[in-house]
Amino acid sequence: MISIIGSGKVGTAIAFLCISTSLDDVLLVNRTKDKAIGEALDISNAVPENSNVSIHGTDDFSKIIDSDIIVITASTGTYLKSRTEMMDAQVKMIKNIAKEIKKYCPSAIILVVSNPLDVLTYVFQKETKISRNKVIGIASSLDSSRFRYLLSEKFNLNQSQINNVIVLGEHGDSMVPIFSRVKINKMNLLEMIDETEQNLITTEIRNYWKSLRKFKSRSQFGIAKNTFDVISSIIKNNELIVPASIVLNGEYGEKDVSMGIPVKINKDGIKEIIEVKLNQAEHSLLKISAQTIRDCINSL
Ligand SMILES: NC(=O)c1ccc[n+]([C@@H]2O[C@H](COP(=O)([O-])OP(=O)(O)OC[C@H]3O[C@@H](n4cnc5c(N)ncnc54)[C@H](O)[C@@H]3O)[C@@H](O)[C@H]2O)c1
C-alpha cells in the first residue's frame, strides 16, 4: 500500500498515476478528512476494470500501518517568493507527521515531496532516525526534467535527443545544472553554448516555478510523474538512477546536510549513491548549494 500524506494538487496527481496504472492500493491522508474522502471517491473511478487496486481517504494516521511507501506532499500554505518562505511552519508540520509515521509505520520507505525539500528531508530523517537510504527527497529529478525541456526548446529538438541531463544540490535558488555531462545528439553541450547562455539557462531552471505560476497556480504533473517513477521503481524493484535528496555522510565532500545527488533506487530505497565527475566550477557551486541548505537547517 502507498500512503500519501496531503491530498492537494501534488498528492492527488501522484495518487491518480498510481491508481490508473494499477500500481498498488493508495491511502490518502489529509488534515481535513472530507478532502481526502472526496479525492479518493473521484480517483476511484480511474481504477481499470481488470484491476485489484483501491483508494480510500482519511484523516486517521493509524490507517497507514501497512504502508510499504509513504509519500509526504502536505503543505501548510503556498509560498510566493521563495521555497523557504514558510520553512518554520513546514518544519513544525513535518515533525508532527514524523511522529505519526514513527508510531504507526516506521519500516516504510519515505518519499518527501513537500518544500523546502532538502531541509524537510533532513529534518524528517533526523527526527525519525529511519535509515537515510529509506528517506528520499524528490525534486532534483523534476529540476532535471525542466533543464531537459528548456534545452529541447532552445535547440528545437525532441527531449529524447538530449541525454545525461542532471541538476544537483538544493531544490531552490542555489541548484546546480550540470552542463559538463549533457550530450545533444552525442555532442557535448559545452561545445555548443557559451558562459552567458549557460547562466541564462541556469536562471531559467531556477525560476521555472515562477514562470509557470504566471499561467497556472502551482506545479503539479511534472513532480507527480517524477515521484511516480520512483514509487514504481521501488514497488517493481526496477533499478532507477535519478538525482534525489538524501542525508549525506561524506559523499561529495558533504556531511550533516541533505541535497540532490544521483542515486540508484530499488526495492530497498536508495541502494547506492553515485558520485559523478563534475568540473571545478560545478564542484564549487555544489559546495555553495550544500552550505545554503546547511545555513537554513542551522537557523531552525
Ligand atoms: N519537490 C518538488 O519538486 C515539489 C514540486 C511541487 C510542489 N512541491 C511541494 O509539495 C507540497 C504540496 O503542494 P500542493 O500544491 O499539493 O499543496 P496543496 O496546498 O494543494 O495541498 C497540501 C495539502 O496538505 C494538507 N495538509 C496540511 N497539513 C497536513 C498534515 N499535517 N497532515 C496531512 N495533510 C496536511 C492540506 O490540507 C492540503 O490538502 C508543497 O510543499 C509544495 O511546495 C514540491
The ligand as an SDF file (V2000), in Angstrom:
LIG
                    3D

 44 48  0  0  0  0  0  0  0  0999 V2000
    9.5210   18.5680   -4.5980 N   0  0  0  0  0  0  0  0  0  0  0  0
    9.0720   19.2810   -5.6130 C   0  0  0  0  0  0  0  0  0  0  0  0
    9.7320   19.3940   -6.6540 O   0  0  0  0  0  0  0  0  0  0  0  0
    7.7430   19.9580   -5.4980 C   0  0  0  0  0  0  0  0  0  0  0  0
    7.0200   20.3810   -6.6340 C   0  0  0  0  0  0  0  0  0  0  0  0
    5.7620   20.9370   -6.4610 C   0  0  0  0  0  0  0  0  0  0  0  0
    5.2540   21.1340   -5.1750 C   0  0  0  0  0  0  0  0  0  0  0  0
    6.0120   20.7470   -4.1020 N   0  0  0  0  0  0  0  0  0  0  0  0
    5.5510   20.9160   -2.7320 C   0  0  0  0  0  0  0  0  0  0  0  0
    4.5790   19.9010   -2.4660 O   0  0  0  0  0  0  0  0  0  0  0  0
    3.7390   20.3400   -1.3910 C   0  0  0  0  0  0  0  0  0  0  0  0
    2.2860   20.1310   -1.7860 C   0  0  0  0  0  0  0  0  0  0  0  0
    1.9340   21.0250   -2.8210 O   0  0  0  0  0  0  0  0  0  0  0  0
    0.3990   21.1390   -3.2810 P   0  0  0  0  0  0  0  0  0  0  0  0
    0.3700   22.1260   -4.3810 O   0  0  0  0  0  0  0  0  0  0  0  0
   -0.1640   19.7840   -3.4620 O   0  0  0  0  0  0  0  0  0  0  0  0
   -0.2400   21.7800   -1.9560 O   0  0  0  0  0  0  0  0  0  0  0  0
   -1.8030   21.8670   -1.5900 P   0  0  0  0  0  0  0  0  0  0  0  0
   -1.9510   23.0680   -0.7310 O   0  0  0  0  0  0  0  0  0  0  0  0
   -2.6220   21.7450   -2.8150 O   0  0  0  0  0  0  0  0  0  0  0  0
   -2.0360   20.5470   -0.7180 O   0  0  0  0  0  0  0  0  0  0  0  0
   -1.4960   20.3490    0.5370 C   0  0  0  0  0  0  0  0  0  0  0  0
   -2.4710   19.5070    1.3560 C   0  0  0  0  0  0  0  0  0  0  0  0
   -1.8120   19.1350    2.5870 O   0  0  0  0  0  0  0  0  0  0  0  0
   -2.8110   19.1210    3.5910 C   0  0  0  0  0  0  0  0  0  0  0  0
   -2.1490   19.1520    4.9070 N   0  0  0  0  0  0  0  0  0  0  0  0
   -1.5810   20.1950    5.5500 C   0  0  0  0  0  0  0  0  0  0  0  0
   -1.0260   19.7970    6.7240 N   0  0  0  0  0  0  0  0  0  0  0  0
   -1.2430   18.4650    6.8080 C   0  0  0  0  0  0  0  0  0  0  0  0
   -0.9160   17.4740    7.7610 C   0  0  0  0  0  0  0  0  0  0  0  0
   -0.2190   17.7930    8.8720 N   0  0  0  0  0  0  0  0  0  0  0  0
   -1.3030   16.2050    7.5470 N   0  0  0  0  0  0  0  0  0  0  0  0
   -1.9920   15.8750    6.4330 C   0  0  0  0  0  0  0  0  0  0  0  0
   -2.3380   16.7770    5.4860 N   0  0  0  0  0  0  0  0  0  0  0  0
   -1.9720   18.0460    5.6690 C   0  0  0  0  0  0  0  0  0  0  0  0
   -3.6950   20.3180    3.2650 C   0  0  0  0  0  0  0  0  0  0  0  0
   -4.9570   20.1900    3.8800 O   0  0  0  0  0  0  0  0  0  0  0  0
   -3.7590   20.2260    1.7390 C   0  0  0  0  0  0  0  0  0  0  0  0
   -4.8610   19.4430    1.3030 O   0  0  0  0  0  0  0  0  0  0  0  0
    4.1380   21.8010   -1.1410 C   0  0  0  0  0  0  0  0  0  0  0  0
    5.0250   21.8700   -0.0410 O   0  0  0  0  0  0  0  0  0  0  0  0
    4.8340   22.2010   -2.4240 C   0  0  0  0  0  0  0  0  0  0  0  0
    5.7350   23.2740   -2.2440 O   0  0  0  0  0  0  0  0  0  0  0  0
    7.2220   20.1700   -4.2390 C   0  0  0  0  0  0  0  0  0  0  0  0
  1  2  1  0
  2  3  2  0
  2  4  1  0
  4  5  1  0
  4 44  2  0
  5  6  2  0
  6  7  1  0
  7  8  2  0
  8  9  1  0
  8 44  1  0
  9 10  1  0
  9 42  1  0
 10 11  1  0
 11 12  1  0
 11 40  1  0
 12 13  1  0
 13 14  1  0
 14 15  2  0
 14 16  1  0
 14 17  1  0
 17 18  1  0
 18 19  2  0
 18 20  1  0
 18 21  1  0
 21 22  1  0
 22 23  1  0
 23 24  1  0
 23 38  1  0
 24 25  1  0
 25 26  1  0
 25 36  1  0
 26 27  1  0
 26 35  1  0
 27 28  2  0
 28 29  1  0
 29 30  1  0
 29 35  2  0
 30 31  1  0
 30 32  2  0
 32 33  1  0
 33 34  2  0
 34 35  1  0
 36 37  1  0
 36 38  1  0
 38 39  1  0
 40 41  1  0
 40 42  1  0
 42 43  1  0
M  CHG  2   8   1  16  -1
M  END
$$$$
